Amino acid sequence: MGKNHKKKGRQNKRNQQPLPPLGEDLKQKLNLEALEGINILKFSKDLFLKKQIKMAYLLSKTWLDIWKMHVGYDAVLKGEQPGGKKYGRQQIGEINKDIIANEEQFHSAPELYYYFDPPINDVQPIKDYILVTQEVWDFFEEKYKGKAVRRIANEEEDFNLKIISPHVIFMTQEKINQICELNQNQLVNSLDLLRMRKVQLFSDWKFGDLETYCQQVMENENIQIWLMNPIYEHNQIKLQLIKTIHQQKNILLGEQLLEAEFQKFQLSQFIKNHYVLVVFSNNIELSELNVKFELNQNGCCFTCGSKALLNYSCGCKKVFYCSDTCRYKDQEFHSKICQKAYDSQDDDDFDAITYETIITGQGVGLVNLGNTCYMNSSLQSLFSSTHFQEFLSNKLYWTQNTIKRNVQLNYKLEKLFKNLMTQNQAFSPYSFRQQLARKFPFFGNNFQQDAAEFILYLLDALNEELIQKEDQQKIQSEQQQIILTDIDKTETEQVNSDSEDESSEEQEKSETQQKQQQQQQQIQFHKKVQQNINNNNYEQALEQIHKLNSSIIIKNYLGITRSEIECPICEQKTQSYEQFLILPLSLNAPTQSKHLVDVFVISNDWYKPYQKVVYEYQPNQTLLLEVKRDIGEKLGIEATYLLGAMCSNNTIDMYLFYDEDHLSKILNDNQNSYFCLFQLDQSIYSITDEDQYFDVMIYSFEKKNAFSYQCEYICAAIPKILIVKKQFNAVQIYQQIWNKLGEHSKSDQLMNIQIDEPQQENLLNSQQLNEILNYQVIIQIRLPSKIPCPFTCGKQFKKDQKPHQCQLPFNNSISLSEYLQKVNYQNSHTSLSIEFMENAIPKSLRIEFEPKTNYHKQDKSLNLLDLINNFQSKEPLLDENAYHCTKCNDLTFAIKTMSLQKLPDQLIIQLKRFQYDELKGFQKNNILVTYPENLEINQIHYQLYGVVQHFGGLDNGHYISYGKRQMKWIEFNDESTKELSNSDVINDKNAYILFYQQK
């Protein structure tokens, strides 16, 4: 059956009549229209790019595509002949008909907002329409007619294009009078009195813009705007409005929008297309009707607006959804006015997630809420700790007496972590940030913050929540005995209820008083603990610290440093101790000034690429002999087979024959040259005066087009070294070169020539040689005055040291030493060049030096272990820092020694890159600090699991982080994540905070 249908289809196509040809007049008309359209559309686009347009017109993309096919626009643009079935045969309808909405569904826009007339559908720029100038619109409107849709540029010369279209009921006094005149039986059938139509508004408008728009429609400046509860259908809202006005109760199913609450939001952040607004004049007193809605009832979904059984809701119990998908889509919108937007309707699904169920995940990114990269990077690093993961996912902060409202931040952090490990796309930390901002309001704005400070505040807030009331009460009597001499003792009530709905005024008042008293007690208690520490009572102080801070946060992250000051006069030692959650390390240790150089090792195999070795040397100490020995041992080359030289791109500038020379002096004297080691065919010590060094340049002249001209340039390779016996004649030199060049240069005709044939001045002349070889062997020499060239040309020069090039003759009659004796000039500096014919040089020989690395800008660095040792080193106290000895009762010179008394399981290290300068203020120190993946401090072994990096300066920086998840390093850059190798993470120059945990 299928084959028969295909045959019939092919037959129908063959039977179709060809389309009649277009007339020449029509073709010419279409061509002129296409050309004019091309010009004005291009000019229009240029004006928009230059932001020179104040009023723009919307042009339907669908309509424009049809017009382009009709006039053959694309073909004319390419300079081709238009054609095809649709060329000149399109039915072109009214312009913008597909993007303009049904005007009967909309209120007429007030005169001030004429650009909203006519209204448009829910369409997107570029995809559904483009912006054009009035000239373009007039061009099309004159030929095809249509309705103009205008947009006005704002102060930034941009155009507001995103539209929202909520339903609005304007309750004029005339409508209110009509409703009041109805009798009871007419109410249900009078819904048409309320015209519930849409209005078009720009989505980035603020509340004040909405208010101005409604004032224009109402022709009244004193108005009030109400948002109806979206859970009710439109007819329910209209009927309730009619009844409440008729009965003069004036109670509405919604809430009044007040400028004080919504002035900072854009309209799209608290109004949706299916929402209903009702506008009254201010002389009518209205109130809100509180109706409690429960789950599993019929209503309109707050996201899609469809009527359904609403089984899902936010934790605030004020918004309801038809599906979990709608609830998820509405989280970002609803979070602007609700802190529980990202909470689950039922947290049991998150409670069921344990460490074992998410251990295989690597996690997703965090959405940047506006300059919150400091928070995102810090959290991702903390979440990379296996201990912290287990602490959150297994609820180790939870006990049977825990009340959720008392550990909200811990609970928000747990849910954030579990969302990151279970979601497939970047997740927003909005709800967590809002909870943290309740305690620290400065984290609730979009200002830049320091990542290290954020971690300190976070750990402090988590710890404070986890101090259970039972533990506080157990030590309360101890605290009072120690410090409470000036505070009245009060009885505290034990709250044992697990319910989250205990909200009586008496209980709240009691809890507030109790909390204030506990905070005051803790402050004074910490002072006493510090005093005990200063009195050398370390064990007692540590015991008191753990009693007050019994949470797992403190147990894992708390470290203690000891400071010991010794008076050199009376030898009295004073010790004090300090707590730390983050170990701050100043970048003031002696820098590791590495002296590095690129050494290019060139093989005796001319076709083998060079090897670059980065060599570290000691100034004025390292000898050239040591360099050759070290690199030779590394590459498996005998040191005596290596000859040093300083080279430019294609020539040797200087040989380094003296192994006793200091490498630093060689480099300083030849800063613009490459330091090279050439591998020779024989040991340097076997080379005698009967041998001649030739530095060999290999090149060819090649042509390429540059602009409209053909240019000739030299394609040269790195230089080579050839050692030739002085008794060799020219033929033997040629054969030695053949052996080096291999198959690219051998010729049977040349190889058949025997060296022991009767001596001839020229076995082959230059023309014969060029016909056989694809290159020339050229000898370069400096001639003294009036001495003719001994090789081929016989030229002579009037001045000394004139560089001269001549083709090496192909003969076996004269040896190299005889040639050089004819010159008899100590500055002759004889060298060889191999010039290949155009484009004939083998690709494998086209090897050039890569750019040298400027290590002078990179040689300063610090080492993390050096910083830690420097932290624990002795420091003299002098001048303004002089120590006041209580025993001597005088300011004395003293020695202060810091040490790490107690190291935590989770060690967080801050590299203090920001330093204060009296003249420049705070400055960032960008020095490289090298750090290992495995760290040992005081015989405790740590492993790196996270790095926070900081880019930029103090006011315009950005944070990202590295985290080790499932034995793989992941980069977290806000929303984006990618996998990295160990080498990408270790010793990163932008490292700011390092996270280690005990093995």
ZIWOKA-V363490 format. One record per residue. SS is DSSP state (alpha for helix, beta for strand, coil for the rest). OMEGA is omega in whole degrees, -180 to 180 (NA if undefined). Layout:
ss | omega
SS | OMEGA
SS | OMEGA
//
This chain:
ss | omega
coil | -178
alpha | -179
alpha | 179
alpha | 179
alpha | 180
alpha | 179
alpha | 179
alpha | 179
alpha | 179
alpha | 179
alpha | 179
alpha | 178
alpha | 180
alpha | -178
alpha | -179
coil | 178
coil | 178
coil | 180
coil | 179
coil | -179
coil | 177
coil | 178
coil | -179
alpha | 178
alpha | 179
alpha | 179
alpha | -180
alpha | 178
alpha | 179
alpha | -180
alpha | 179
alpha | 179
alpha | 178
alpha | 180
alpha | 179
alpha | 178
alpha | 178
alpha | -176
alpha | -175
alpha | 177
alpha | 178
alpha | 179
alpha | 179
alpha | -180
alpha | 179
alpha | 180
alpha | 178
alpha | 178
alpha | 179
coil | -180
coil | 180
coil | -177
coil | 178
coil | 178
beta | -180
beta | 178
beta | 177
beta | 178
beta | -177
beta | 179
alpha | 179
alpha | 180
alpha | -179
alpha | 178
alpha | 178
alpha | 179
alpha | -180
alpha | 177
alpha | -178
alpha | -176
alpha | -178
coil | -173
alpha | -175
alpha | 180
alpha | 179
alpha | 179
alpha | 179
alpha | -178
coil | -179
coil | 179
coil | 179
coil | 178
coil | -179
coil | -177
coil | -174
coil | -179
coil | 178
coil | -175
coil | -179
coil | 173
coil | -175
coil | -178
coil | -178
coil | -178
beta | 174
coil | -178
coil | -177
coil | -178
coil | -179
beta | -178
coil | 176
coil | -174
alpha | 179
alpha | -180
alpha | -174
beta | 169
coil | 175
coil | 180
coil | 177
coil | -173
alpha | -180
alpha | -176
alpha | -177
alpha | -179
alpha | 173
alpha | -179
coil | 6
coil | 175
coil | 180
beta | 177
coil | 177
coil | -176
coil | -176
coil | 176
beta | -179
coil | 179
coil | -175
coil | -180
beta | 175
beta | 176
beta | 180
beta | 178
coil | 178
alpha | 179
alpha | 179
alpha | -179
alpha | 179
alpha | 180
alpha | -179
alpha | -175
alpha | 179
alpha | -176
alpha | -169
alpha | 179
coil | 178
beta | -179
coil | -179
coil | 173
coil | -173
beta | 172
beta | -177
beta | 179
beta | 177
coil | -176
coil | 179
coil | -179
coil | 174
coil | -176
beta | 175
coil | -175
coil | -179
coil | -173
beta | 166
beta | -174
coil | 177
coil | 174
beta | -178
beta | 172
beta | 178
beta | -176
coil | 176
coil | 180
alpha | 179
alpha | 179
alpha | 180
alpha | 178
alpha | 180
alpha | -180
alpha | -179
alpha | -180
coil | 180
coil | 171
coil | -173
alpha | -176
alpha | -177
alpha | -173
coil | -175
coil | -176
coil | -176
coil | -179
alpha | -178
alpha | 178
alpha | -179
coil | 179
coil | 178
coil | 179
beta | -179
beta | 168
coil | 177
coil | -178
beta | 175
beta | -174
coil | -179
coil | 173
coil | 173
coil | -178
alpha | -180
alpha | 177
alpha | 177
alpha | -179
alpha | 179
alpha | 179
alpha | -179
alpha | 176
alpha | 178
alpha | -180
alpha | -178
alpha | -175
coil | -177
coil | -178
coil | -178
coil | -177
beta | 173
beta | -175
beta | -180
beta | 175
beta | -180
beta | 180
coil | -176
coil | -177
coil | -177
coil | 177
coil | -177
alpha | -179
alpha | 177
alpha | 179
alpha | -179
alpha | -179
alpha | 180
alpha | 177
alpha | -180
alpha | -178
alpha | -176
alpha | 177
alpha | -179
alpha | -179
coil | 178
coil | 174
coil | 176
coil | 176
beta | -172
beta | 175
coil | -179
beta | -180
beta | 179
beta | 177
coil | -178
coil | -177
alpha | -179
alpha | -178
alpha | -171
alpha | -174
coil | -178
coil | -177
coil | 167
coil | -177
alpha | -178
alpha | -179
alpha | 176
coil | 177
coil | 176
coil | -176
coil | -177
coil | 177
coil | 180
beta | 175
beta | 175
beta | -176
beta | 177
beta | 169
beta | -175
coil | -178
coil | 178
coil | 179
coil | -177
coil | 177
beta | -176
beta | 177
coil | -179
coil | 178
coil | -179
coil | -179
coil | -179
coil | 176
coil | 177
coil | 172
beta | 179
beta | 178
beta | -180
beta | -180
coil | -178
coil | -179
coil | -176
coil | 178
coil | -178
coil | 179
beta | -176
beta | 174
beta | -174
beta | -175
coil | -176
beta | 180
beta | 172
coil | 179
coil | 179
coil | 178
coil | 179
coil | 178
coil | -173
beta | -173
beta | 180
coil | -179
coil | 178
alpha | 177
alpha | 178
alpha | 178
alpha | -180
alpha | -180
alpha | -175
coil | -175
alpha | -177
alpha | 180
alpha | -175
alpha | -177
coil | 179
coil | -178
coil | -178
coil | -180
coil | -180
coil | -173
coil | -177
coil | 174
coil | 176
coil | 173
coil | 177
coil | -176
coil | 180
alpha | -179
alpha | 176
alpha | 179
alpha | -179
coil | 180
coil | 180
coil | -179
alpha | -178
alpha | -177
alpha | -178
alpha | -174
coil | -177
coil | -177
coil | 178
coil | 175
coil | 179
coil | -179
coil | 178
beta | -179
beta | 176
coil | -176
coil | -176
coil | -178
coil | 179
coil | 178
alpha | 177
alpha | -180
alpha | -178
alpha | -178
alpha | -180
alpha | -179
alpha | -178
alpha | 177
alpha | 178
alpha | -179
coil | -180
coil | 177
coil | 179
alpha | 178
alpha | -180
alpha | 176
alpha | -179
alpha | 179
alpha | -178
alpha | -172
alpha | 179
coil | 176
coil | 180
coil | 177
coil | -171
coil | 172
coil | -177
coil | -180
coil | -178
coil | 174
coil | -172
alpha | -176
alpha | 179
alpha | -180
alpha | -176
alpha | -178
alpha | 176
alpha | -178
alpha | 177
alpha | -180
alpha | 177
alpha | -178
alpha | 177
alpha | 179
alpha | -179
alpha | 175
alpha | 179
alpha | -176
alpha | -176
alpha | -179
coil | 178
coil | 179
coil | -176
coil | -174
beta | -178
beta | 178
coil | -173
alpha | -176
alpha | 178
alpha | -179
alpha | 180
alpha | 179
alpha | 178
alpha | -179
alpha | 176
alpha | 179
alpha | 180
coil | -173
alpha | -177
alpha | 175
alpha | -179
alpha | 178
coil | -177
coil | 177
coil | 177
coil | 179
coil | 178
coil | -176
alpha | -179
alpha | 178
alpha | 178
alpha | -179
alpha | 179
alpha | 179
alpha | -179
alpha | -180
alpha | 179
alpha | -180
alpha | 178
alpha | -179
alpha | -178
alpha | 177
alpha | -172
alpha | 174
coil | -175
coil | -179
alpha | 178
alpha | -180
alpha | 180
alpha | -179
alpha | 180
alpha | -177
alpha | -177
alpha | -180
alpha | 178
alpha | 179
alpha | -177
alpha | 179
alpha | -176
alpha | -168
alpha | -169
coil | 175
coil | -178
coil | -179
coil | 179
coil | 178
coil | 179
coil | 178
coil | 178
coil | -178
coil | 176
coil | -180
coil | -174
coil | -175
coil | 175
coil | -175
coil | 178
coil | -175
coil | 178
coil | -173
coil | 179
coil | -176
alpha | -179
alpha | -178
alpha | 179
alpha | 179
alpha | -180
alpha | -179
alpha | 179
alpha | 179
alpha | -179
alpha | -178
alpha | 179
alpha | 180
alpha | -179
alpha | 179
alpha | 179
alpha | 179
alpha | -177
alpha | -180
alpha | -179
alpha | 179
alpha | 179
alpha | 177
alpha | -180
alpha | 177
alpha | 178
alpha | 178
alpha | 177
alpha | 179
alpha | -179
alpha | 179
coil | 176
coil | 180
coil | -172
alpha | -176
alpha | 179
alpha | 179
alpha | 180
alpha | 178
alpha | 180
alpha | 179
alpha | -178
alpha | 176
alpha | -179
alpha | -178
coil | -174
coil | -176
coil | 180
alpha | 178
alpha | -178
alpha | -178
alpha | -177
alpha | -170
alpha | -175
coil | 173
beta | -178
beta | 175
beta | 178
beta | 176
beta | -180
beta | 180
beta | -178
beta | 176
beta | -177
coil | -177
coil | -179
coil | 179
coil | 175
coil | 179
beta | 179
beta | -178
beta | 174
beta | -175
beta | 179
beta | 177
beta | 172
beta | 170
coil | 174
coil | 179
beta | -179
beta | -179
beta | 177
beta | -179
coil | -177
coil | 176
coil | 177
coil | -177
coil | 174
beta | -178
beta | -179
coil | 176
coil | -174
beta | 177
beta | 174
beta | 177
beta | -180
beta | -178
beta | -174
beta | -175
coil | 173
coil | 170
coil | -172
coil | -177
coil | -178
coil | 179
coil | 177
coil | 175
beta | 179
beta | 179
beta | 175
beta | -172
beta | 177
beta | -177
coil | 178
coil | -179
coil | 177
coil | 179
coil | -175
coil | 179
beta | 177
alpha | 178
alpha | 180
alpha | 179
alpha | -179
alpha | -180
alpha | -178
alpha | -178
alpha | 177
alpha | 178
alpha | -179
alpha | -175
alpha | 180
coil | 179
coil | 177
coil | -175
alpha | -178
alpha | 178
alpha | -179
beta | 178
beta | 179
beta | 178
beta | 173
beta | -172
beta | 165
coil | -174
coil | -175
coil | 179
coil | 176
beta | -178
beta | -175
beta | 173
beta | 178
beta | -175
coil | -171
coil | -178
coil | -178
coil | -180
coil | 176
beta | -178
alpha | -178
alpha | 179
alpha | 179
alpha | -178
alpha | 179
alpha | -179
alpha | -176
coil | -173
coil | -177
coil | -177
coil | 176
beta | 177
beta | -174
beta | 169
beta | -179
beta | 175
beta | -178
coil | 177
coil | -178
coil | -180
coil | 179
alpha | -177
alpha | 177
alpha | 180
coil | -176
coil | 178
coil | 179
coil | 179
beta | 180
beta | 174
beta | 172
beta | 168
beta | -169
beta | 175
beta | -180
beta | -176
beta | 171
beta | 174
beta | -179
beta | -176
beta | 173
beta | -179
beta | 174
beta | -172
coil | -179
coil | -177
beta | 176
beta | -175
beta | 177
beta | 180
beta | -178
beta | 173
beta | -174
beta | 177
coil | 177
coil | -175
coil | 176
beta | 176
beta | 178
beta | 179
beta | -173
beta | 174
beta | -177
coil | 179
coil | 178
coil | 171
beta | -173
alpha | -180
alpha | 179
alpha | 176
alpha | 177
alpha | -179
alpha | 177
alpha | 176
alpha | 177
alpha | -179
alpha | 179
alpha | -178
alpha | 176
alpha | -171
alpha | -179
alpha | -175
coil | -174
coil | 176
coil | -179
alpha | -178
alpha | -180
alpha | -176
alpha | -180
coil | -180
coil | -178
coil | -178
coil | -176
coil | 173
coil | 176
coil | -175
coil | 178
coil | 180
coil | 179
coil | 174
coil | 175
beta | 176
coil | -175
alpha | -178
alpha | 178
alpha | -179
alpha | -179
alpha | 179
alpha | -177
alpha | -176
coil | 174
coil | 177
beta | 174
beta | 172
beta | -175
beta | 177
beta | -178
beta | -175
beta | 173
beta | -175
beta | 170
coil | -176
coil | 174
coil | 175
coil | -178
coil | 177
coil | -175
coil | -170
coil | -173
coil | -169
coil | 180
coil | -179
coil | 173
coil | -173
coil | -178
coil | -175
coil | 178
coil | 171
coil | 175
beta | 179
beta | -177
beta | 178
beta | -179
beta | 180
beta | 179
coil | -178
coil | 179
beta | -180
coil | 179
coil | -175
coil | -175
coil | 179
beta | 180
alpha | -179
alpha | 179
alpha | 176
alpha | -176
alpha | 178
alpha | 178
alpha | 179
alpha | 177
coil | -175
coil | -172
coil | 180
coil | -176
coil | 178
coil | -177
coil | 178
beta | -180
beta | 172
beta | 176
beta | -178
beta | 177
beta | 175
coil | -177
coil | 178
coil | -177
coil | -179
coil | -179
coil | -180
alpha | -178
alpha | 175
alpha | -177
coil | -180
coil | 179
coil | 177
coil | 172
coil | -179
coil | 179
coil | 177
coil | 178
coil | -176
alpha | -180
alpha | 179
alpha | -174
coil | -170
coil | -180
beta | 179
beta | 176
beta | 179
beta | -177
alpha | 180
alpha | 177
alpha | 178
alpha | 179
alpha | 178
alpha | 178
alpha | 177
alpha | -177
coil | -178
coil | 180
beta | -178
beta | 178
beta | 178
beta | -174
coil | 171
alpha | -177
alpha | 178
alpha | -178
coil | -174
beta | 176
beta | -179
beta | -179
coil | -179
coil | 178
coil | -178
coil | -179
beta | 175
beta | -176
beta | 169
coil | -178
beta | 179
beta | 179
beta | 180
beta | 177
beta | 176
beta | 178
beta | -176
beta | -179
beta | 179
coil | -178
coil | 175
coil | 179
beta | -175
beta | 177
beta | -176
beta | 176
beta | 174
beta | -172
beta | -177
coil | -177
beta | -176
beta | -177
beta | 176
beta | -176
coil | -179
coil | -174
coil | -176
beta | 180
beta | 179
beta | 180
beta | 176
coil | -175
coil | -179
coil | 178
beta | 174
beta | 179
beta | -178
coil | -177
coil | 174
coil | 177
beta | -172
beta | 176
beta | 177
beta | 178
coil | 177
coil | 174
beta | -175
beta | 180
beta | 176
beta | -179
beta | 176
beta | -180
beta | 177
beta | 171
beta | -180
beta | 176
beta | 177
beta | 175
coil | -176
coil | -175
coil | -174
coil | -176
coil | -176
coil | 178
beta | 179
beta | 164
beta | -178
beta | 170
beta | 176
beta | 180
beta | -179
beta | 179
coil | 176
coil | 178
beta | 178
beta | -180
beta | 173
beta | 178
beta | 179
beta | -173
coil | -175
coil | -173
beta | 176
beta | 173
beta | -177
beta | -179
beta | 173
coil | 179
alpha | -178
alpha | 177
alpha | -172
alpha | -174
coil | 177
coil | 176
coil | -174
coil | -179
coil | -178
beta | -178
beta | 178
beta | -179
beta | -178
beta | 179
beta | 172
beta | -179
beta | 179
coil | NA
//
